[in-house]
Structures are given as structure tokens and as C-alpha cells.
């Protein structure tokens, strides 16, 4: 999946301007958040937990312009809990975002 790294940076600049420390904190929070929700998605066995984790991943991705991760989270939303294809897509998208 393609990821436009510039979108993350553009989102951070729009949010914090030239405050490098705040941008670093937001970037760290973003990556911690997507890893956390991906872990929850991976451990989900019921529809509700799966959907909550996928929606949160999609929301985080949308907030920072991570289009590939948004698409992967959306694929998960259309899948059943534990779908290995959806989990691989999310993992691959996170790897792409993390560079």
C-alpha cells in the first residue's frame, strides 16, 4: 500500500505550525495509537470489539492523512473478526506508515 509521508507531515504542520516538540509528541501518539488499536483488532473475536478497533484505526488514519491505513481499516470493517487478510492489510499499512 502506498503512503504519502508528506500527508502526515502536512497534517502535523497544520496542527502545530513550527513547534517541533509538539509535532514529535503528536507523531509519537499517532504511532502508539495505531499500534494499540491494531493490537486490539488482532485480539478481537466479537463483532463489536472488531468494529470499534477498526473504526478507531480508520479515524486515526484519517486525522493524519494515512490513506493506505484508512483503506486497510475500512477493509477490516467489511470483514469478519479475525479475518487474516484484513489483519495482514492493516499490518502492512502500518509498516508502510512507519517507514
PDB file as gemmi writes it, atoms N, CA and C in Angstrom:
CRYST1    1.000    1.000    1.000  90.00  90.00  90.00 P 1                      
ATOM      1  N   UNK A   1       0.839  -1.185   0.000  1.00  0.00           N  
ATOM      2  CA  UNK A   1       0.000   0.000   0.000  1.00  0.00           C  
ATOM      3  C   UNK A   1       0.877   1.238   0.000  1.00  0.00           C  
ATOM      4  N   UNK A   2       0.484   2.174  -0.767  1.00  0.00           N  
ATOM      5  CA  UNK A   2       1.237   3.415  -0.840  1.00  0.00           C  
ATOM      6  C   UNK A   2       0.832   4.339   0.302  1.00  0.00           C  
ATOM      7  N   UNK A   3       1.803   5.068   0.758  1.00  0.00           N  
ATOM      8  CA  UNK A   3       1.525   6.062   1.794  1.00  0.00           C  
ATOM      9  C   UNK A   3       2.263   7.327   1.434  1.00  0.00           C  
ATOM     10  N   UNK A   4       1.574   8.408   1.512  1.00  0.00           N  
ATOM     11  CA  UNK A   4       2.173   9.710   1.248  1.00  0.00           C  
ATOM     12  C   UNK A   4       2.675  10.268   2.566  1.00  0.00           C  
ATOM     13  N   UNK A   5       3.964  10.056   2.845  1.00  0.00           N  
ATOM     14  CA  UNK A   5       4.526  10.521   4.109  1.00  0.00           C  
ATOM     15  C   UNK A   5       4.332  12.013   4.281  1.00  0.00           C  
ATOM     16  N   UNK A   6       4.286  12.730   3.163  1.00  0.00           N  
ATOM     17  CA  UNK A   6       4.072  14.164   3.218  1.00  0.00           C  
ATOM     18  C   UNK A   6       2.741  14.527   3.836  1.00  0.00           C  
ATOM     19  N   UNK A   7       1.750  13.652   3.704  1.00  0.00           N  
ATOM     20  CA  UNK A   7       0.434  13.921   4.284  1.00  0.00           C  
ATOM     21  C   UNK A   7       0.523  13.969   5.812  1.00  0.00           C  
ATOM     22  N   UNK A   8       1.275  13.067   6.407  1.00  0.00           N  
ATOM     23  CA  UNK A   8       1.448  13.081   7.859  1.00  0.00           C  
ATOM     24  C   UNK A   8       2.147  14.369   8.279  1.00  0.00           C  
ATOM     25  N   UNK A   9       3.199  14.701   7.593  1.00  0.00           N  
ATOM     26  CA  UNK A   9       3.938  15.916   7.937  1.00  0.00           C  
ATOM     27  C   UNK A   9       3.084  17.166   7.718  1.00  0.00           C  
ATOM     28  N   UNK A  10       2.322  17.186   6.634  1.00  0.00           N  
ATOM     29  CA  UNK A  10       1.446  18.334   6.359  1.00  0.00           C  
ATOM     30  C   UNK A  10       0.380  18.462   7.435  1.00  0.00           C  
ATOM     31  N   UNK A  11      -0.154  17.337   7.886  1.00  0.00           N  
ATOM     32  CA  UNK A  11      -1.157  17.356   8.951  1.00  0.00           C  
ATOM     33  C   UNK A  11      -0.562  17.894  10.243  1.00  0.00           C  
ATOM     34  N   UNK A  12       0.661  17.488  10.535  1.00  0.00           N  
ATOM     35  CA  UNK A  12       1.317  17.959  11.753  1.00  0.00           C  
ATOM     36  C   UNK A  12       1.608  19.458  11.679  1.00  0.00           C  
ATOM     37  N   UNK A  13       2.078  19.915  10.542  1.00  0.00           N  
ATOM     38  CA  UNK A  13       2.364  21.347  10.382  1.00  0.00           C  
ATOM     39  C   UNK A  13       1.079  22.160  10.511  1.00  0.00           C  
ATOM     40  N   UNK A  14      -0.003  21.653   9.919  1.00  0.00           N  
ATOM     41  CA  UNK A  14      -1.286  22.355  10.012  1.00  0.00           C  
ATOM     42  C   UNK A  14      -1.770  22.420  11.455  1.00  0.00           C  
ATOM     43  N   UNK A  15      -1.467  21.388  12.227  1.00  0.00           N  
ATOM     44  CA  UNK A  15      -1.939  21.336  13.609  1.00  0.00           C  
ATOM     45  C   UNK A  15      -1.075  22.146  14.565  1.00  0.00           C  
ATOM     46  N   UNK A  16       0.239  22.143  14.359  1.00  0.00           N  
ATOM     47  CA  UNK A  16       1.127  22.737  15.355  1.00  0.00           C  
ATOM     48  C   UNK A  16       2.055  23.816  14.818  1.00  0.00           C  
ATOM     49  N   UNK A  17       2.008  24.082  13.539  1.00  0.00           N  
ATOM     50  CA  UNK A  17       2.906  25.086  12.983  1.00  0.00           C  
ATOM     51  C   UNK A  17       4.347  24.614  13.031  1.00  0.00           C  
ATOM     52  N   UNK A  18       5.226  25.453  13.541  1.00  0.00           N  
ATOM     53  CA  UNK A  18       6.647  25.098  13.559  1.00  0.00           C  
ATOM     54  C   UNK A  18       7.132  24.624  14.924  1.00  0.00           C  
ATOM     55  N   UNK A  19       6.224  24.170  15.757  1.00  0.00           N  
ATOM     56  CA  UNK A  19       6.595  23.649  17.078  1.00  0.00           C  
ATOM     57  C   UNK A  19       7.055  22.198  16.921  1.00  0.00           C  
ATOM     58  N   UNK A  20       8.356  22.008  16.764  1.00  0.00           N  
ATOM     59  CA  UNK A  20       8.915  20.678  16.511  1.00  0.00           C  
ATOM     60  C   UNK A  20       8.666  19.696  17.648  1.00  0.00           C  
ATOM     61  N   UNK A  21       8.716  20.173  18.876  1.00  0.00           N  
ATOM     62  CA  UNK A  21       8.498  19.279  20.015  1.00  0.00           C  
ATOM     63  C   UNK A  21       7.061  18.752  20.035  1.00  0.00           C  
ATOM     64  N   UNK A  22       6.116  19.636  19.781  1.00  0.00           N  
ATOM     65  CA  UNK A  22       4.719  19.213  19.754  1.00  0.00           C  
ATOM     66  C   UNK A  22       4.458  18.278  18.581  1.00  0.00           C  
ATOM     67  N   UNK A  23       5.056  18.555  17.427  1.00  0.00           N  
ATOM     68  CA  UNK A  23       4.917  17.678  16.267  1.00  0.00           C  
ATOM     69  C   UNK A  23       5.464  16.290  16.578  1.00  0.00           C  
ATOM     70  N   UNK A  24       6.595  16.245  17.262  1.00  0.00           N  
ATOM     71  CA  UNK A  24       7.189  14.956  17.641  1.00  0.00           C  
ATOM     72  C   UNK A  24       6.265  14.206  18.594  1.00  0.00           C  
ATOM     73  N   UNK A  25       5.681  14.912  19.557  1.00  0.00           N  
ATOM     74  CA  UNK A  25       4.754  14.282  20.501  1.00  0.00           C  
ATOM     75  C   UNK A  25       3.516  13.747  19.791  1.00  0.00           C  
ATOM     76  N   UNK A  26       2.982  14.523  18.840  1.00  0.00           N  
ATOM     77  CA  UNK A  26       1.810  14.066  18.088  1.00  0.00           C  
ATOM     78  C   UNK A  26       2.143  12.860  17.212  1.00  0.00           C  
ATOM     79  N   UNK A  27       3.304  12.886  16.590  1.00  0.00           N  
ATOM     80  CA  UNK A  27       3.734  11.762  15.762  1.00  0.00           C  
ATOM     81  C   UNK A  27       3.861  10.499  16.615  1.00  0.00           C  
ATOM     82  N   UNK A  28       4.460  10.653  17.789  1.00  0.00           N  
ATOM     83  CA  UNK A  28       4.603   9.512  18.700  1.00  0.00           C  
ATOM     84  C   UNK A  28       3.248   8.993  19.145  1.00  0.00           C  
ATOM     85  N   UNK A  29       2.346   9.893  19.492  1.00  0.00           N  
ATOM     86  CA  UNK A  29       0.998   9.488  19.913  1.00  0.00           C  
ATOM     87  C   UNK A  29       0.259   8.784  18.776  1.00  0.00           C  
ATOM     88  N   UNK A  30       0.432   9.277  17.559  1.00  0.00           N  
ATOM     89  CA  UNK A  30      -0.194   8.646  16.397  1.00  0.00           C  
ATOM     90  C   UNK A  30       0.273   7.205  16.254  1.00  0.00           C  
ATOM     91  N   UNK A  31       1.586   7.000  16.272  1.00  0.00           N  
ATOM     92  CA  UNK A  31       2.106   5.647  16.096  1.00  0.00           C  
ATOM     93  C   UNK A  31       1.734   4.733  17.256  1.00  0.00           C  
ATOM     94  N   UNK A  32       1.754   5.252  18.461  1.00  0.00           N  
ATOM     95  CA  UNK A  32       1.316   4.441  19.606  1.00  0.00           C  
ATOM     96  C   UNK A  32      -0.156   4.067  19.461  1.00  0.00           C  
ATOM     97  N   UNK A  33      -0.958   5.020  19.028  1.00  0.00           N  
ATOM     98  CA  UNK A  33      -2.392   4.775  18.859  1.00  0.00           C  
ATOM     99  C   UNK A  33      -2.683   3.727  17.804  1.00  0.00           C  
ATOM    100  N   UNK A  34      -2.024   3.828  16.647  1.00  0.00           N  
ATOM    101  CA  UNK A  34      -2.322   2.845  15.609  1.00  0.00           C  
ATOM    102  C   UNK A  34      -1.826   1.458  16.005  1.00  0.00           C  
ATOM    103  N   UNK A  35      -0.701   1.393  16.682  1.00  0.00           N  
ATOM    104  CA  UNK A  35      -0.224   0.072  17.133  1.00  0.00           C  
ATOM    105  C   UNK A  35      -1.161  -0.516  18.187  1.00  0.00           C  
ATOM    106  N   UNK A  36      -1.641   0.322  19.086  1.00  0.00           N  
ATOM    107  CA  UNK A  36      -2.571  -0.130  20.125  1.00  0.00           C  
ATOM    108  C   UNK A  36      -3.865  -0.659  19.515  1.00  0.00           C  
ATOM    109  N   UNK A  37      -4.451   0.109  18.609  1.00  0.00           N  
ATOM    110  CA  UNK A  37      -5.727  -0.314  18.025  1.00  0.00           C  
ATOM    111  C   UNK A  37      -5.554  -1.493  17.069  1.00  0.00           C  
ATOM    112  N   UNK A  38      -4.405  -1.600  16.430  1.00  0.00           N  
ATOM    113  CA  UNK A  38      -4.127  -2.773  15.602  1.00  0.00           C  
ATOM    114  C   UNK A  38      -4.024  -4.013  16.484  1.00  0.00           C  
ATOM    115  N   UNK A  39      -3.420  -3.872  17.656  1.00  0.00           N  
ATOM    116  CA  UNK A  39      -3.333  -4.988  18.599  1.00  0.00           C  
ATOM    117  C   UNK A  39      -4.727  -5.393  19.073  1.00  0.00           C  
ATOM    118  N   UNK A  40      -5.560  -4.400  19.385  1.00  0.00           N  
ATOM    119  CA  UNK A  40      -6.936  -4.708  19.778  1.00  0.00           C  
ATOM    120  C   UNK A  40      -7.683  -5.406  18.655  1.00  0.00           C  
ATOM    121  N   UNK A  41      -7.475  -4.947  17.433  1.00  0.00           N  
ATOM    122  CA  UNK A  41      -8.110  -5.582  16.278  1.00  0.00           C  
ATOM    123  C   UNK A  41      -7.641  -7.027  16.160  1.00  0.00           C  
ATOM    124  N   UNK A  42      -6.367  -7.238  16.326  1.00  0.00           N  
ATOM    125  CA  UNK A  42      -5.796  -8.576  16.231  1.00  0.00           C  
ATOM    126  C   UNK A  42      -6.366  -9.528  17.284  1.00  0.00           C  
ATOM    127  N   UNK A  43      -6.671  -8.998  18.460  1.00  0.00           N  
ATOM    128  CA  UNK A  43      -7.192  -9.837  19.549  1.00  0.00           C  
ATOM    129  C   UNK A  43      -8.714  -9.926  19.568  1.00  0.00           C  
ATOM    130  N   UNK A  44      -9.399  -9.150  18.733  1.00  0.00           N  
ATOM    131  CA  UNK A  44     -10.864  -9.115  18.732  1.00  0.00           C  
ATOM    132  C   UNK A  44     -11.439 -10.416  18.196  1.00  0.00           C  
ATOM    133  N   UNK A  45     -12.456 -10.904  18.884  1.00  0.00           N  
ATOM    134  CA  UNK A  45     -13.136 -12.115  18.453  1.00  0.00           C  
ATOM    135  C   UNK A  45     -14.637 -11.906  18.291  1.00  0.00           C  
ATOM    136  N   UNK A  46     -15.120 -10.745  18.694  1.00  0.00           N  
ATOM    137  CA  UNK A  46     -16.547 -10.469  18.515  1.00  0.00           C  
ATOM    138  C   UNK A  46     -16.705  -9.256  17.605  1.00  0.00           C  
ATOM    139  N   UNK A  47     -17.864  -9.148  16.986  1.00  0.00           N  
ATOM    140  CA  UNK A  47     -18.116  -8.065  16.037  1.00  0.00           C  
ATOM    141  C   UNK A  47     -17.902  -6.684  16.649  1.00  0.00           C  
ATOM    142  N   UNK A  48     -18.392  -6.476  17.856  1.00  0.00           N  
ATOM    143  CA  UNK A  48     -18.330  -5.146  18.472  1.00  0.00           C  
ATOM    144  C   UNK A  48     -16.884  -4.696  18.692  1.00  0.00           C  
ATOM    145  N   UNK A  49     -16.069  -5.551  19.269  1.00  0.00           N  
ATOM    146  CA  UNK A  49     -14.676  -5.184  19.521  1.00  0.00           C  
ATOM    147  C   UNK A  49     -13.906  -4.976  18.217  1.00  0.00           C  
ATOM    148  N   UNK A  50     -14.174  -5.819  17.246  1.00  0.00           N  
ATOM    149  CA  UNK A  50     -13.541  -5.699  15.929  1.00  0.00           C  
ATOM    150  C   UNK A  50     -13.887  -4.354  15.297  1.00  0.00           C  
ATOM    151  N   UNK A  51     -15.166  -4.007  15.297  1.00  0.00           N  
ATOM    152  CA  UNK A  51     -15.609  -2.760  14.687  1.00  0.00           C  
ATOM    153  C   UNK A  51     -15.056  -1.536  15.403  1.00  0.00           C  
ATOM    154  N   UNK A  52     -15.051  -1.565  16.722  1.00  0.00           N  
ATOM    155  CA  UNK A  52     -14.518  -0.427  17.475  1.00  0.00           C  
ATOM    156  C   UNK A  52     -13.039  -0.205  17.129  1.00  0.00           C  
ATOM    157  N   UNK A  53     -12.268  -1.286  17.138  1.00  0.00           N  
ATOM    158  CA  UNK A  53     -10.832  -1.156  16.835  1.00  0.00           C  
ATOM    159  C   UNK A  53     -10.625  -0.673  15.400  1.00  0.00           C  
ATOM    160  N   UNK A  54     -11.380  -1.208  14.462  1.00  0.00           N  
ATOM    161  CA  UNK A  54     -11.233  -0.806  13.057  1.00  0.00           C  
ATOM    162  C   UNK A  54     -11.650   0.646  12.853  1.00  0.00           C  
ATOM    163  N   UNK A  55     -12.746   1.067  13.470  1.00  0.00           N  
ATOM    164  CA  UNK A  55     -13.180   2.463  13.347  1.00  0.00           C  
ATOM    165  C   UNK A  55     -12.153   3.416  13.951  1.00  0.00           C  
ATOM    166  N   UNK A  56     -11.573   3.034  15.070  1.00  0.00           N  
ATOM    167  CA  UNK A  56     -10.573   3.912  15.684  1.00  0.00           C  
ATOM    168  C   UNK A  56      -9.311   4.003  14.837  1.00  0.00           C  
ATOM    169  N   UNK A  57      -8.914   2.882  14.252  1.00  0.00           N  
ATOM    170  CA  UNK A  57      -7.780   2.910  13.330  1.00  0.00           C  
ATOM    171  C   UNK A  57      -8.077   3.810  12.137  1.00  0.00           C  
ATOM    172  N   UNK A  58      -9.265   3.659  11.602  1.00  0.00           N  
ATOM    173  CA  UNK A  58      -9.661   4.463  10.444  1.00  0.00           C  
ATOM    174  C   UNK A  58      -9.686   5.948  10.805  1.00  0.00           C  
ATOM    175  N   UNK A  59     -10.189   6.266  11.979  1.00  0.00           N  
ATOM    176  CA  UNK A  59     -10.244   7.655  12.415  1.00  0.00           C  
ATOM    177  C   UNK A  59      -8.867   8.261  12.618  1.00  0.00           C  
ATOM    178  N   UNK A  60      -7.977   7.508  13.245  1.00  0.00           N  
ATOM    179  CA  UNK A  60      -6.603   7.993  13.422  1.00  0.00           C  
ATOM    180  C   UNK A  60      -5.938   8.208  12.070  1.00  0.00           C  
ATOM    181  N   UNK A  61      -6.114   7.252  11.187  1.00  0.00           N  
ATOM    182  CA  UNK A  61      -5.518   7.363   9.855  1.00  0.00           C  
ATOM    183  C   UNK A  61      -6.061   8.589   9.127  1.00  0.00           C  
ATOM    184  N   UNK A  62      -7.353   8.809   9.220  1.00  0.00           N  
ATOM    185  CA  UNK A  62      -7.964   9.967   8.557  1.00  0.00           C  
ATOM    186  C   UNK A  62      -7.437  11.266   9.142  1.00  0.00           C  
ATOM    187  N   UNK A  63      -7.245  11.302  10.435  1.00  0.00           N  
ATOM    188  CA  UNK A  63      -6.760  12.520  11.093  1.00  0.00           C  
ATOM    189  C   UNK A  63      -5.371  12.924  10.626  1.00  0.00           C  
ATOM    190  N   UNK A  64      -4.581  11.945  10.205  1.00  0.00           N  
ATOM    191  CA  UNK A  64      -3.205  12.221   9.822  1.00  0.00           C  
ATOM    192  C   UNK A  64      -2.927  11.973   8.347  1.00  0.00           C  
ATOM    193  N   UNK A  65      -3.962  11.745   7.563  1.00  0.00           N  
ATOM    194  CA  UNK A  65      -3.788  11.594   6.121  1.00  0.00           C  
ATOM    195  C   UNK A  65      -3.150  10.295   5.673  1.00  0.00           C  
ATOM    196  N   UNK A  66      -3.243   9.261   6.496  1.00  0.00           N  
ATOM    197  CA  UNK A  66      -2.667   7.954   6.152  1.00  0.00           C  
ATOM    198  C   UNK A  66      -3.694   7.155   5.336  1.00  0.00           C  
ATOM    199  N   UNK A  67      -3.744   7.437   4.045  1.00  0.00           N  
ATOM    200  CA  UNK A  67      -4.769   6.877   3.169  1.00  0.00           C  
ATOM    201  C   UNK A  67      -4.705   5.346   3.105  1.00  0.00           C  
ATOM    202  N   UNK A  68      -3.526   4.785   3.004  1.00  0.00           N  
ATOM    203  CA  UNK A  68      -3.385   3.326   2.945  1.00  0.00           C  
ATOM    204  C   UNK A  68      -3.934   2.656   4.189  1.00  0.00           C  
ATOM    205  N   UNK A  69      -3.678   3.243   5.346  1.00  0.00           N  
ATOM    206  CA  UNK A  69      -4.189   2.683   6.596  1.00  0.00           C  
ATOM    207  C   UNK A  69      -5.701   2.854   6.683  1.00  0.00           C  
ATOM    208  N   UNK A  70      -6.206   3.975   6.175  1.00  0.00           N  
ATOM    209  CA  UNK A  70      -7.664   4.169   6.140  1.00  0.00           C  
ATOM    210  C   UNK A  70      -8.323   3.070   5.307  1.00  0.00           C  
ATOM    211  N   UNK A  71      -7.740   2.778   4.162  1.00  0.00           N  
ATOM    212  CA  UNK A  71      -8.289   1.739   3.285  1.00  0.00           C  
ATOM    213  C   UNK A  71      -8.224   0.367   3.954  1.00  0.00           C  
ATOM    214  N   UNK A  72      -7.128   0.080   4.628  1.00  0.00           N  
ATOM    215  CA  UNK A  72      -6.984  -1.211   5.306  1.00  0.00           C  
ATOM    216  C   UNK A  72      -7.990  -1.336   6.446  1.00  0.00           C  
ATOM    217  N   UNK A  73      -8.175  -0.265   7.206  1.00  0.00           N  
ATOM    218  CA  UNK A  73      -9.155  -0.285   8.299  1.00  0.00           C  
ATOM    219  C   UNK A  73     -10.566  -0.427   7.741  1.00  0.00           C  
ATOM    220  N   UNK A  74     -10.839   0.218   6.631  1.00  0.00           N  
ATOM    221  CA  UNK A  74     -12.147   0.095   6.003  1.00  0.00           C  
ATOM    222  C   UNK A  74     -12.370  -1.336   5.513  1.00  0.00           C  
ATOM    223  N   UNK A  75     -11.335  -1.955   4.967  1.00  0.00           N  
ATOM    224  CA  UNK A  75     -11.422  -3.364   4.557  1.00  0.00           C  
ATOM    225  C   UNK A  75     -11.758  -4.232   5.767  1.00  0.00           C  
ATOM    226  N   UNK A  76     -11.114  -3.938   6.895  1.00  0.00           N  
ATOM    227  CA  UNK A  76     -11.397  -4.701   8.120  1.00  0.00           C  
ATOM    228  C   UNK A  76     -12.854  -4.530   8.544  1.00  0.00           C  
ATOM    229  N   UNK A  77     -13.378  -3.319   8.402  1.00  0.00           N  
ATOM    230  CA  UNK A  77     -14.777  -3.070   8.762  1.00  0.00           C  
ATOM    231  C   UNK A  77     -15.734  -3.906   7.921  1.00  0.00           C  
ATOM    232  N   UNK A  78     -15.333  -4.222   6.712  1.00  0.00           N  
ATOM    233  CA  UNK A  78     -16.166  -5.023   5.827  1.00  0.00           C  
ATOM    234  C   UNK A  78     -15.913  -6.517   5.987  1.00  0.00           C  
ATOM    235  N   UNK A  79     -14.990  -6.866   6.878  1.00  0.00           N  
ATOM    236  CA  UNK A  79     -14.606  -8.255   7.106  1.00  0.00           C  
ATOM    237  C   UNK A  79     -15.177  -8.760   8.428  1.00  0.00           C  
ATOM    238  N   UNK A  80     -14.935 -10.015   8.689  1.00  0.00           N  
ATOM    239  CA  UNK A  80     -15.382 -10.614   9.948  1.00  0.00           C  
ATOM    240  C   UNK A  80     -14.232 -10.595  10.950  1.00  0.00           C  
ATOM    241  N   UNK A  81     -14.545 -10.622  12.236  1.00  0.00           N  
ATOM    242  CA  UNK A  81     -13.488 -10.628  13.246  1.00  0.00           C  
ATOM    243  C   UNK A  81     -12.469 -11.748  13.002  1.00  0.00           C  
ATOM    244  N   UNK A  82     -11.205 -11.376  13.103  1.00  0.00           N  
ATOM    245  CA  UNK A  82     -10.129 -12.338  12.939  1.00  0.00           C  
ATOM    246  C   UNK A  82      -9.746 -12.635  11.502  1.00  0.00           C  
ATOM    247  N   UNK A  83     -10.351 -11.954  10.542  1.00  0.00           N  
ATOM    248  CA  UNK A  83     -10.049 -12.201   9.127  1.00  0.00           C  
ATOM    249  C   UNK A  83      -8.553 -12.006   8.889  1.00  0.00           C  
ATOM    250  N   UNK A  84      -7.841 -13.073   8.509  1.00  0.00           N  
ATOM    251  CA  UNK A  84      -6.389 -12.953   8.347  1.00  0.00           C  
ATOM    252  C   UNK A  84      -5.982 -12.009   7.220  1.00  0.00           C  
ATOM    253  N   UNK A  85      -6.788 -11.902   6.177  1.00  0.00           N  
ATOM    254  CA  UNK A  85      -6.459 -10.986   5.084  1.00  0.00           C  
ATOM    255  C   UNK A  85      -6.547  -9.552   5.580  1.00  0.00           C  
ATOM    256  N   UNK A  86      -7.592  -9.228   6.315  1.00  0.00           N  
ATOM    257  CA  UNK A  86      -7.755  -7.877   6.859  1.00  0.00           C  
ATOM    258  C   UNK A  86      -6.615  -7.552   7.822  1.00  0.00           C  
ATOM    259  N   UNK A  87      -6.254  -8.493   8.659  1.00  0.00           N  
ATOM    260  CA  UNK A  87      -5.168  -8.258   9.610  1.00  0.00           C  
ATOM    261  C   UNK A  87      -3.840  -8.028   8.896  1.00  0.00           C  
ATOM    262  N   UNK A  88      -3.594  -8.783   7.831  1.00  0.00           N  
ATOM    263  CA  UNK A  88      -2.355  -8.589   7.057  1.00  0.00           C  
ATOM    264  C   UNK A  88      -2.350  -7.219   6.387  1.00  0.00           C  
ATOM    265  N   UNK A  89      -3.501  -6.792   5.861  1.00  0.00           N  
ATOM    266  CA  UNK A  89      -3.574  -5.481   5.220  1.00  0.00           C  
ATOM    267  C   UNK A  89      -3.291  -4.367   6.220  1.00  0.00           C  
ATOM    268  N   UNK A  90      -3.855  -4.487   7.417  1.00  0.00           N  
ATOM    269  CA  UNK A  90      -3.622  -3.469   8.450  1.00  0.00           C  
ATOM    270  C   UNK A  90      -2.143  -3.471   8.851  1.00  0.00           C  
ATOM    271  N   UNK A  91      -1.596  -4.627   9.064  1.00  0.00           N  
ATOM    272  CA  UNK A  91      -0.180  -4.717   9.453  1.00  0.00           C  
ATOM    273  C   UNK A  91       0.721  -4.133   8.371  1.00  0.00           C  
ATOM    274  N   UNK A  92       0.432  -4.442   7.127  1.00  0.00           N  
ATOM    275  CA  UNK A  92       1.214  -3.919   6.011  1.00  0.00           C  
ATOM    276  C   UNK A  92       1.101  -2.394   5.919  1.00  0.00           C  
ATOM    277  N   UNK A  93      -0.103  -1.881   6.127  1.00  0.00           N  
ATOM    278  CA  UNK A  93      -0.309  -0.426   6.077  1.00  0.00           C  
ATOM    279  C   UNK A  93       0.438   0.267   7.198  1.00  0.00           C  
ATOM    280  N   UNK A  94       0.444  -0.327   8.370  1.00  0.00           N  
ATOM    281  CA  UNK A  94       1.177   0.270   9.493  1.00  0.00           C  
ATOM    282  C   UNK A  94       2.676   0.267   9.214  1.00  0.00           C  
ATOM    283  N   UNK A  95       3.159  -0.815   8.655  1.00  0.00           N  
ATOM    284  CA  UNK A  95       4.576  -0.892   8.289  1.00  0.00           C  
ATOM    285  C   UNK A  95       4.919   0.194   7.269  1.00  0.00           C  
ATOM    286  N   UNK A  96       4.029   0.422   6.312  1.00  0.00           N  
ATOM    287  CA  UNK A  96       4.256   1.462   5.309  1.00  0.00           C  
ATOM    288  C   UNK A  96       4.274   2.844   5.931  1.00  0.00           C  
ATOM    289  N   UNK A  97       3.381   3.076   6.884  1.00  0.00           N  
ATOM    290  CA  UNK A  97       3.315   4.375   7.550  1.00  0.00           C  
ATOM    291  C   UNK A  97       4.582   4.602   8.386  1.00  0.00           C  
ATOM    292  N   UNK A  98       5.003   3.563   9.083  1.00  0.00           N  
ATOM    293  CA  UNK A  98       6.159   3.687   9.967  1.00  0.00           C  
ATOM    294  C   UNK A  98       7.460   3.848   9.181  1.00  0.00           C  
ATOM    295  N   UNK A  99       7.407   3.431   7.916  1.00  0.00           N  
ATOM    296  CA  UNK A  99       8.581   3.590   7.040  1.00  0.00           C  
ATOM    297  C   UNK A  99       9.691   2.747   7.502  1.00  0.00           C  
TER     298      UNK A  99                                                      
END                                                                             
